[in-house]
């Protein structure tokens, strides 16, 4: 008879971008495969989430955060998940991620996150060949000349008169999987409301359109600032709510916004392994 290992989880969300959090900082779990992450994320036969988050020990930071998208692929950064994990931890901390070390400061109902410095080099995004990342000479239908920004993961940002009119269900997958983006890309469709406000929709690679994307909000705000469209601190409005994004004189990005714990439960590891 096989041994049954029952594993606790915490379900959380940041502005409707939802996560399964597995806390393995003090109790070692077996390695999570891409297939297992995909099964847990399935909203019909699993627990259901946009991203699966695994917390683990770290040698150089307070702890490590690994991030698996809905399709099972592992990625380097997730701003909304970072705020959720900060709330779960309950005090200031440094978190090791695939996209770099992040500093978090939780408060009642949310957290502020130092997201580090943005990168703009074509090989940093990365792109398949050199080009100007402030206005890339690329187009898909009426979406053209996106900006490219890496904030721990790759983003292409399109500025349009009304983001609500874009057929993101059709164009999102086309752009995400275009060969010009060898590691795929997150697709951001933004409208400048005024000098301090941006309306945003995001197609996340490996997930689809989500109600919010923290790194997408950061990347979009930075692209708009580089183009001189907004001030150095803005409100980014997403379907699930708003985030405050600032770009300091030290070149570091600060993201501030809410996060929420939804519920807790447990599952049998072997049911999804």
Buried (B, 14 or more C-beta within 10 A) or exposed (E): EEEEEEBEBBBBBBBBBBBBBBBBBEEEEEEBEEEBBBBBBBEEEBBBBBBBBBBBEBEEBBBBBBBBBBEBBBBBBBBBBBBBBBBBBEEEBBBBBBBBBBBBBBEEEBBBBBBBBBBBEBEBBBBEEEBEBBBBEBEBEEBBEBBBBBBBBBBBBBBBEEBEEBEBEEBBBEBBEBEBBEBBBBBBBBBBBEEEBBBBBBBBBBBBBBBBBBBBBBBBBBBBBBBEBBBEBBBBBBBBBBBBBBBEEEEBBBBBBBBBEEEEEEBEBEEBE
